[in-house]
Amino acid sequence: MPTPHISAAPGDFADVCLLPGDPLRARFIAERFLEDAAMVTAVRNMEGYTGTYRGRRVSVLGTGMGIPSTLIYVTELIQSYGVTSLIRVGTAGGIATDLDLRDLVVVSGASTDSNANRVRFGGFDFAAIADFGLTRILVETAERRETTVRVGGIVSSDQFYHPRPEFLSLTRSMGILAVEMEAAGLFAAAAEHGVAAAAILAVTDMVEGDEGLSSDERERTLDELVIVALEATLEI
């Protein structure tokens, strides 16, 4: 039955779901890449679709920005709709100096300045790591496509405009590749409920400097990011 934030009927979601932050990107993915895609939810304009990709049933749902919003949708997908594989297809700010715009990062783990996972883990620091099997599929899929990806750690921050001036130098000194706002929460929720979660991100701006893609470019010009994720679903 529908949840407070998802109006889909039972069975409307596939067992695997791609999770962009932007609901308009969810619509774009459904319209551009899926066959027979149908909208299954649009509560609060957070659009979700289910269709097929090369015969494989796949869903895509926007999560909004930040860990709290992501946790709402991920929890309801798992508990009420039986989704067992969740792949974040998102954007990130590049921190590593050898990353460029549109480079792809497959996330091995996500550090965070959020307190959400400590609350979930009884006050302890939870190691928010991606599911190895699902991550390996993403990397191997990219390799078959001869698509270069970086694999490593990122940071999921509650602060888009970070108030700490040392944030960039600190994260860079610890080998962090990029920053976004959702993956650490996704990985923890998946671990709690015993399902698989992974993330593949496109670098759409650089934390240091003025380089960046427009909002329209972020929505519509990251095809390889989506194709790698969709091709990976064929192995799940």
Secondary structure, DSSP 8 states (H G I E B T S, - for coil): ---SS----TT-S-SEEEE-SSHHHHHHHHHHH-EEEEEEE-GGG--EEEEEETTEEEEEE---SSHHHHHHHHHHHHHHH---EEEEEEEEEE-STT--TT-EEEEEEEEES-SHHHHHTTTS----B--HHHHHHHHHHHHHTT--EEEEEEEE-S-SS-S-TTHHHHHHHTT--EEESSHHHHHHHHHHHT-EEEEEEEEEEESSSS-B--HHHHHHS-HHHHHHHHHHHTT-
